[in-house]
Amino acid sequence: MTKADERRKAAAHVCLLRAASDLLHAENQVETTFGSQNSYTCFFAQQAAEKAMKSVLILCGVDFPKTHELADLRRRIPDEKDWAALPRDGAALDALSLWAVTARYGDGWDALTYATEQDAQAALRLAQDVVRGVQQGMAAKGHPLAPERLPKKLQTTKPQTSGDGSPSGP
């Protein structure tokens, strides 16, 4: 692996860790949500999906614009079997993309648009699918994140340990 490949892998892992952190915020919001707080669940879910997809593009060396448009990011991801688990529903991705701005500023400056509980649940499910799809794809490509570096709720495998029982890996 070249130094450029190592840097890309490290940058992709950092981006995916940020996605996992945003997903954890979304999950925590949904557990404590009331009224307008659903918008924050949607915002963090959108951010998790966006950062997860960008981590794939970074790993694959694909250039991408500064954008919150998830369907556009998904189209840029190479059509490889390792990324097959990533959602492809453009309408659902477009709907989630709206929360990048709407959750913070509303649907115009005169009146804020608040997410419903159903919006929050749908956003969370889609973001979970994206983040887990990226985790699976990276593992299939031989670039898994060490599970102990993920928030406990996102750890899907047990951390590997060295002979003395301490965690191994990055």
N, C-alpha and C positions, 0 to 999 in steps of 0.2 A: 504494500500500500504506500503510495507516495505521500509526501508531506501535505500536498494540497488535498488529497483524499482524507487524510487524518484530520485536517482543519475542518473540512466539510462535515465529516462525521461528528466532530465535537460540537460544531455550530448547530447541527441538526438535533443533537441530543439536548443542548441547552434550550433550543426552541420547543422541543417536545416536553421538556420539564416545565417550561412556562405554560404550555398548553394544559398539562396535567394539573398545575396549580390553579389555573383559571377554572378548570372543570371542577376541582374540589370546592372553589368558591361558589360556583353555580349550585353544586349539590348542597352545600351548607345553606345557601340562600333559600333553596326550595324547602328545606326542613324548617326554616324559621320565618317563612314568608307571610306577609299580610298585605293586602291591597296593592299599592303601587310598587312594592318590593319585587313583585313578579318581573318587572322590567329589568331589575338587576340580575335576576337569574338568567333571563334571556341574553342580556349583555355579556355576562361571563361565559355562557354557553357558546355564543358566537365567537368570542375571543379564543376560547379553547379550540374550536373547530378550525378557525383561521390559522392559529399558530401551529396546530398539528399538521395541517396541509402544507404550510410553508416549510415545516421541518422536512417533509418528503421532498419538496422542490430543492431545498438546500442540499440534502443528501444526494439527490440525483444530478446536481449541477445545472438545474434548469433556472434560467433567469425569469423573474416575475416582477410585475409592477407593484408599487405600494397601493394596495387595494384591500377592501373589506369584502369584495364580491367572491363568495365561496364557490359558486358554480364556475366562475372563471378560473379560480385556482385549481379546482378539480379537473377541468379540461386540460390544464397544463401538466398534470401528473402523468408520467409515462404509462401507457397501457400495458402493464405487465401483471402477471398473475399475482405477484407479491402484494399488489395494491388492490386486488379484486374485492376485498372486504370493505373498501371505502364506499360510502354512499354515493350514488350517481344521480339521484333524483334532483334535477335542476330546479324544479319548483320549490321543493323543500329547502334546498340550499339557498335559493334566492330569498325565501321567507325568513330564514335564520339570519341572512346577511343584513336585513333591514335593522336588526336590533343593535348593530354596531354603532349607529348614530341615533336611532329613534329612542332607544332606552335612555340616552343621556340628554337629548335635546327635544324630544317629542316629534310630532309630525308637523312641525311648524312652531314658530315662537309664540303663537297666541294660546295654544292649548296643547298640553302634553298628552301623548298617547300612552296609555298604560296597558301592560300585558295582563292577560287573564291567567288564571291558574292553568288552564289548558294550554295556553301559549308557552308558559314556563315549562310544563311537563314535556311538550313536544320538542322544545328547544334543547332541553336537557338530554332527552333520549337521542336526538340526532348528534349532539356533541359527543356523547358517550360512544356512539357508534363510530364516529370519525376518529376519536383519540385511540380507541381500542384497535380499530383497523390499521392505524399508523403503527401502533406498537407491534401488532402481528406482522405487518409488512417489514418493519425494520428487523425484527427477529428472523424472519424468513430470508432476508438479505444478509444475515450474519452480523447485524449491528444492533443486537438487543440492548435496551437500557437495563442496567443492573436494577432489579426490582427494588432493592433497598434504597434506591435514589428517588423512588416515586412515593407520593403520599400513600399511606397504608390502604386506603379505600381502592387505590388503583393497582395495587400489587396483585398480579394474576398468577405468579409463580413464587415458590419459596426462594429466598436468596441462597445462592450457593455459598458454602463455607469452606474455609481452608481446613487443613487437618486439625488445627487447634480449636475449631468451632467458631472462629471469628469470620465475619463476612469477607468474601473475596471479590475482586473486580473493582471497577472504578467507583 
